[in-house]
Amino acid sequence: MTDIDRVLVTGGCGFVGANLLRLLRDRTSWSLRAVDDLRKGSRDHVPDDLAEVVVGDCADPAVIGPA
């Protein structure tokens, strides 16, 4: 089994992504990060204590590289 310590959720500020982040927070001890371009999602869906949010397009290597 692989040791997981962090997870990146694309679309994390949308309905599905934000709920996935909550589920992962409640069931794991992983560090959580979300990437979202906020075209349809809202930063308000992901409180600061839930996950780190990177705003940008997940197809952009400059956004995904550091994420």
C-alpha positions in Angstrom: 0.0 0.0 0.0 1.2 3.5 -0.8 1.6 6.0 1.9 -0.4 9.1 1.0 0.1 12.3 2.8 -1.4 14.9 0.5 -4.1 15.1 -2.2 -4.8 17.6 -4.9 -8.4 18.0 -5.9 -9.1 19.7 -9.3 -12.3 21.7 -9.4 -12.1 21.9 -5.6 -14.3 25.0 -5.3 -17.3 23.5 -7.1 -20.0 21.4 -5.5 -18.5 18.0 -6.0 -14.9 19.1 -5.3 -15.8 21.0 -2.1 -17.8 18.0 -0.8 -15.0 15.6 -1.7 -12.6 17.8 0.3 -14.9 17.7 3.3 -15.1 13.9 3.1 -11.3 13.6 2.8 -10.8 15.9 5.8 -13.2 13.9 7.9 -11.8 10.5 7.0 -8.1 11.1 6.6 -5.2 13.0 8.0 -4.0 14.1 4.5 -2.9 17.6 3.6 -5.5 18.9 1.1 -5.1 21.3 -1.8 -7.6 22.4 -4.3 -7.1 23.8 -7.8 -10.0 25.7 -9.4 -10.3 28.5 -12.0 -13.4 29.8 -10.2 -15.4 30.0 -13.5 -18.2 28.0 -11.9 -17.0 27.3 -8.4 -16.7 29.7 -5.5 -13.8 30.3 -3.2 -16.4 30.6 -0.4 -17.1 26.8 -0.7 -13.6 26.0 0.7 -12.8 27.6 4.1 -9.1 28.2 4.8 -9.1 25.5 7.4 -10.4 22.9 4.9 -7.8 23.1 2.2 -5.2 25.4 0.5 -6.7 26.8 -2.7 -4.7 27.5 -5.8 -6.7 29.7 -8.3 -5.9 28.8 -11.9 -6.5 26.4 -14.8 -5.4 22.8 -14.1 -4.3 22.6 -17.7 -1.7 25.3 -17.1 1.7 23.7 -16.2 2.6 26.9 -14.3 -0.4 26.3 -12.0 -0.1 22.6 -11.6 3.7 22.5 -11.2 3.8 24.3 -7.8 0.4 22.7 -6.7 
